[in-house]
Amino acid sequence: MTLNPEHVIVRAGGKDYSGWERVTWAASIKEAARQFALETTEGSPLFEQAWSFPPGTPIQIYSYGELVIDGYVNRYAPRISAIDHRITITGRSKAQDFVDCAAVHEPGYWENKTPLEIGQDLDKFGVGITADVPLEPIPYFQLYQGETAFEALERAIRHQGVTAMGDPAGIRLTNAKAAKRHTGGLIEGYNIKVAHATLSDDERFSEYTVKGQGRHGRGERSLRIKERWTDTGVKRYRPRIIILEGDADPKRALKRAEVEANRSQGLSVRAEIVTQGWRDDGGKIWTPNHLVYVFSPSLKIDGDLLIERVEFEQEGAENTGSLAKLSLVNERAYQGQKAGRGGKGGKGGAKSDNSAAEWNE
């Protein structure tokens, strides 16, 4: 268990700055851009230098020499009170431009291209789009007028059970099938400071029906595509219908139904754990899309969970009080292989039905 405070360096304009009153940053498997906030007060030697961080400033944040964010300042916010003056500087990684800006591409559509290829074509910002899981070609994909590059990419990956996760600067297309494992674990009475868990069923459904239409082919099989996936862990009749975006085929529709069922099942098991320090027992920074063993008799948890999001915080001008808040879910939420305690819903099953008579059921 790592208890030592992190040594955080902020680099901007060729200079290094340390000794911040408060440093926070966050990374998530479901967020394409990492976020950060830096605070300093009038009593800090950084106070006068804080003017070196106007909006738009390129910035890199390192922890013990390891790059955690490479991005830009978005906001510079001074505030005063009767007892102190404080400055807060916030921003995001370079992926923010891909997230915020319009999707620009000519002719505005792709044929038989993977989401990775589509994302790379849309990356006019030099963010860097990579993938660590296999991706299937999409027969036909067209941009919507006014959507952002990220919105287009998210549409492209949605039916494949893949998420766009922010790296220090770029974006990685991934899911829990590529998850690595943290050393050690989160153990009640050892390194868990605060924790709570939630088991829920309000977002689970007994069957997921995906409908769509294909651009090619003839007959009901192409024009009235309808695929189902069941969650046998839901005992009441709770149907959900999803319309598949863009060009559809039975394989893609069935995959989307399976993805939605697994995701809902996985998200029904959640835990929030605060631990001292930013690193696991092996010295690795807690990282999204990593499995970690959790043992908490009080929460009735004994097994692996997937890190969905981590918020890092460090208080004090002397860099003390390093904490990490981990949001954890069943790995099935991101297409992992296991159904953890409280989230088991059976294997599920598929049913294909393309008859016109049942299309409007």
C-alpha positions in Angstrom: 0.0 0.0 0.0 1.5 3.4 -1.1 1.0 6.1 1.6 3.6 8.5 0.4 2.2 11.8 -1.0 2.6 12.3 -4.8 5.2 14.7 -6.1 3.2 16.6 -8.7 4.8 18.9 -11.3 2.9 21.1 -13.6 4.7 22.2 -16.8 3.7 25.2 -18.8 5.6 27.6 -21.1 8.8 25.6 -20.5 8.7 26.0 -16.7 7.9 23.6 -13.9 5.6 24.5 -11.1 5.0 22.6 -7.8 3.6 23.3 -4.3 0.0 23.7 -5.3 -2.5 24.1 -2.4 -4.8 21.5 -4.1 -4.5 19.3 -7.1 -7.3 17.2 -8.5 -7.6 15.2 -11.7 -9.9 12.5 -13.1 -9.8 9.7 -15.6 -12.6 7.4 -16.7 -13.2 4.5 -19.1 -16.3 6.4 -20.4 -14.8 9.9 -20.7 -12.7 10.7 -23.8 -10.9 13.7 -22.1 -9.2 13.7 -18.7 -9.9 16.6 -16.4 -7.8 18.6 -13.9 -8.1 21.5 -11.4 -5.3 23.3 -9.7 -5.7 25.7 -6.8 -3.3 28.2 -5.1 -3.8 30.9 -2.4 -2.4 34.2 -1.7 0.1 32.7 0.8 1.6 30.4 -1.8 4.7 31.3 -3.7 2.7 30.2 -6.8 0.1 32.9 -6.4 1.9 35.6 -8.4 3.0 33.1 -11.0 -0.5 31.8 -11.5 -1.0 34.5 -14.2 1.2 32.2 -16.4 -1.9 30.0 -16.9 -4.4 31.9 -19.0 -7.1 29.9 -21.0 -5.6 28.1 -23.9 -2.2 27.5 -22.3 -0.7 24.1 -23.2 -0.1 22.2 -19.9 1.4 18.9 -18.8 0.9 17.3 -15.4 3.3 14.8 -14.0 3.2 12.6 -10.9 6.7 11.4 -10.0 7.7 12.0 -13.6 4.8 10.0 -15.1 2.7 12.0 -17.5 -1.0 11.9 -16.4 -2.5 14.8 -18.4 -1.3 16.6 -21.6 -3.8 19.2 -22.4 -4.9 22.8 -22.2 -6.1 25.3 -19.6 -9.8 26.0 -20.1 -10.6 28.4 -17.3 -8.7 30.8 -15.0 -10.9 31.7 -12.0 -9.7 34.1 -9.2 -11.9 34.7 -6.2 -11.6 36.8 -3.0 -13.1 36.8 0.4 -12.5 38.7 3.6 -9.9 36.2 4.7 -8.1 35.0 1.6 -7.5 35.2 -2.2 -7.7 32.0 -4.2 -7.1 31.1 -7.9 -8.4 28.0 -9.5 -7.2 26.8 -12.9 -9.1 24.0 -14.7 -8.8 22.2 -18.0 -8.8 19.0 -19.9 -6.5 16.8 -21.9 -5.9 17.4 -25.7 -8.8 15.1 -26.5 -11.1 18.0 -25.6 -10.9 19.4 -29.1 -12.2 16.1 -30.5 -15.0 16.1 -27.9 -16.1 19.7 -28.4 -15.6 20.4 -32.1 -17.6 19.6 -35.2 -17.0 16.5 -37.3 -15.5 17.6 -40.6 -15.0 15.1 -43.4 -15.5 14.9 -47.1 -17.6 13.3 -48.5 -19.1 12.8 -45.1 -19.6 9.0 -45.2 -17.6 5.8 -45.1 -18.2 2.3 -46.5 -16.7 -0.8 -44.9 -14.5 1.1 -42.5 -13.9 0.3 -38.8 -14.7 2.8 -36.0 -10.9 3.2 -35.6 -10.5 4.3 -39.2 -13.5 6.6 -39.0 -12.1 8.2 -35.7 -8.7 8.7 -37.2 -10.2 10.3 -40.3 -12.1 12.7 -38.0 -9.1 13.5 -35.9 -8.1 16.8 -37.5 -6.8 17.9 -34.1 -3.8 15.6 -33.8 -5.2 14.0 -30.6 -4.3 10.5 -31.6 -7.0 7.7 -31.8 -5.9 4.2 -31.0 -7.6 0.8 -30.2 -6.6 -2.2 -28.1 -9.6 -4.4 -29.0 -10.7 -5.8 -32.4 -13.2 -3.6 -34.3 -15.6 -4.7 -37.1 -16.1 -2.8 -40.3 -19.3 -0.9 -40.6 -21.0 -1.4 -44.0 -22.1 2.2 -44.3 -21.6 5.1 -41.8 -22.7 8.7 -42.5 -22.2 11.9 -40.5 -25.1 13.8 -39.0 -25.1 17.5 -39.7 -23.8 19.5 -36.7 -22.6 16.5 -34.6 -19.2 16.6 -33.0 -16.3 14.3 -33.9 -16.8 12.5 -30.6 -20.6 12.1 -31.1 -19.9 10.5 -34.5 -17.3 8.2 -33.1 -19.5 7.2 -30.2 -22.3 6.2 -32.6 -19.8 4.1 -34.5 -18.6 2.2 -31.5 -21.9 1.9 -29.6 -23.1 -1.4 -31.1 -19.7 -3.0 -30.8 -19.6 -2.7 -27.0 -16.6 -0.4 -27.1 -16.0 2.8 -25.2 -13.8 5.9 -26.0 -11.4 6.2 -23.0 -9.1 9.2 -22.5 -5.4 8.6 -22.2 -3.1 11.4 -21.0 -3.5 13.2 -24.3 -5.4 10.9 -26.8 -8.3 8.6 -27.0 -8.2 4.8 -26.8 -11.1 2.6 -28.1 -11.3 -0.2 -25.5 -13.5 -2.4 -23.3 -13.0 -4.8 -20.4 -11.8 -7.6 -22.6 -8.5 -5.6 -22.7 -8.6 -4.9 -19.0 -5.3 -5.4 -17.1 -5.0 -6.1 -13.3 -3.8 -4.0 -10.5 -1.4 -5.4 -7.9 -2.8 -6.1 -4.5 -6.3 -5.0 -3.9 -8.7 -2.9 -1.9 -9.1 -4.5 1.5 -11.4 -3.5 4.3 -9.3 -2.8 7.4 -6.1 -2.3 5.3 -6.4 0.4 2.7 -10.1 1.2 2.4 -10.8 4.5 4.1 -14.5 5.1 3.0 -16.7 2.8 0.9 -20.3 2.3 -0.1 -22.0 -0.1 -2.6 -25.2 -0.2 -4.5 -27.1 -3.2 -6.0 -29.9 -2.2 -8.2 -32.4 -3.6 -10.8 -34.2 -0.4 -12.0 -32.1 -0.2 -15.3 -32.3 -4.0 -16.1 -34.9 -5.4 -18.5 -36.1 -8.9 -19.2 -35.5 -8.6 -22.9 -33.8 -6.2 -25.3 -35.2 -5.9 -28.8 -33.2 -4.1 -31.4 -34.8 -3.1 -34.7 -33.3 -1.6 -37.8 -33.3 -1.4 -41.5 -30.6 -2.2 -44.1 -29.7 -0.2 -47.1 -29.1 -3.3 -49.3 -30.9 -6.5 -49.9 -34.6 -7.3 -50.4 -37.3 -8.9 -48.3 -38.1 -8.8 -44.6 -34.7 -10.0 -43.6 -33.2 -6.7 -44.8 -36.1 -4.3 -44.4 -37.5 -5.5 -41.0 -34.5 -6.5 -38.9 -35.4 -7.5 -35.4 -33.1 -9.2 -32.9 -33.6 -10.0 -29.2 -31.4 -10.8 -26.2 -32.8 -11.9 -22.8 -31.6 -11.3 -19.3 -32.8 -14.4 -17.4 -32.0 -12.7 -14.1 -34.9 -10.4 -14.5 -38.0 -12.3 -13.4 -40.7 -9.8 -14.3 -41.7 -8.8 -17.8 -39.7 -5.7 -18.6 -39.1 -5.2 -22.3 -36.9 -2.6 -23.9 -36.9 -1.6 -27.6 -33.9 0.0 -29.3 -33.7 1.4 -32.8 -30.3 0.7 -34.3 -28.8 3.9 -35.8 -27.7 3.9 -39.4 -27.4 0.9 -41.7 -28.4 -2.3 -39.9 -28.0 -6.0 -40.4 -29.0 -8.9 -38.2 -25.5 -9.5 -36.8 -25.0 -5.9 -35.8 -28.5 -5.7 -34.3 -28.0 -8.9 -32.2 -24.6 -7.6 -31.0 -26.2 -4.3 -29.9 -28.9 -6.2 -28.0 -26.3 -8.3 -26.2 -24.2 -5.2 -25.4 -27.2 -3.4 -23.9 -28.1 -6.4 -21.8 -24.6 -6.9 -20.5 -24.1 -3.2 -19.8 -27.3 -2.9 -17.8 -26.5 -6.1 -15.9 -22.9 -4.9 -15.1 -24.0 -1.4 -14.0 -26.4 -3.0 -11.5 -23.4 -3.6 -9.2 -21.5 -0.5 -8.1 -19.0 0.5 -5.4 -17.3 3.7 -4.5 -14.1 3.3 -2.5 -11.7 6.0 -1.2 -8.1 4.8 -0.5 -5.0 6.6 0.7 -2.5 7.3 -2.1 -2.8 7.3 -5.8 -1.1 3.9 -6.5 -1.6 0.2 -5.9 0.8 -2.1 -4.0 3.0 -2.3 -7.1 3.4 1.5 -7.5 1.1 1.8 -10.5 -1.4 4.7 -10.6 -5.0 3.5 -10.2 -6.2 3.3 -13.8 -9.6 2.9 -15.5 -10.3 -0.4 -17.3 -8.2 -2.3 -14.7 -9.5 -5.1 -12.5 -8.9 -4.9 -8.8 -9.7 -7.4 -6.1 -12.1 -6.0 -3.5 -12.7 -7.5 -0.1 -15.2 -5.9 2.2 -17.3 -8.1 4.4 -19.3 -5.0 5.4 -20.3 -4.4 1.8 -20.7 -8.1 1.0 -18.1 -7.8 -1.7 -15.4 -10.5 -2.2 -14.1 -10.5 -5.8 -12.9 -8.6 -8.8 -14.4 -5.3 -9.9 -13.6 -3.1 -12.8 -12.4 0.5 -12.3 -14.8 2.8 -14.2 -13.5 6.1 -13.0 -10.9 7.5 -10.6 -10.7 10.9 -9.0 -7.4 11.9 -7.6 -7.0 14.6 -4.9 -4.0 16.1 -3.1 -4.4 18.8 -0.4 -1.8 21.1 1.2 1.1 23.2 0.1 3.4 20.5 1.4 1.8 17.9 -0.9 0.2 15.8 1.8 -3.1 14.0 1.9 -3.1 12.1 -1.4 -6.4 10.3 -1.9 -8.0 8.3 -4.8 -11.7 7.8 -5.1 -12.5 4.7 -7.3 -15.8 4.1 -8.9 -16.1 0.3 -9.6 -18.6 -1.8 -11.5 -19.1 -5.4 -12.6 -16.8 -5.9 -15.6 -19.7 -7.1 -17.7 -20.8 -3.4 -17.9 -17.9 -3.0 -20.4 -18.1 -6.4 -22.0 -16.0 -8.3 -19.5 -16.5 -12.0 -19.1 -17.7 -12.4 -15.5 -21.0 -11.8 -13.8 -20.1 -10.7 -10.3 -22.0 -11.1 -7.1 -25.3 -9.3 -7.1 -25.3 -9.0 -10.9 -25.7 -12.5 -12.1 -28.4 -12.7 -14.7 -27.8 -16.0 -16.4 -26.3 -16.5 -19.8 -29.0 -14.6 -21.6 -30.2 -15.8 -25.0 -30.8 -14.6 -28.5 -34.0 -14.8 -30.5 -34.2 -13.6 -34.1 -37.6 -12.6 -35.5 -37.9 -10.6 -38.7 -41.6 -11.2 -39.5 -43.5 -8.1 -40.5 -46.4 -9.1 -38.3 -44.3 -8.8 -35.1 -42.4 -5.6 -36.1 -44.8 -3.3 -34.4 -45.4 -5.4 -31.3 
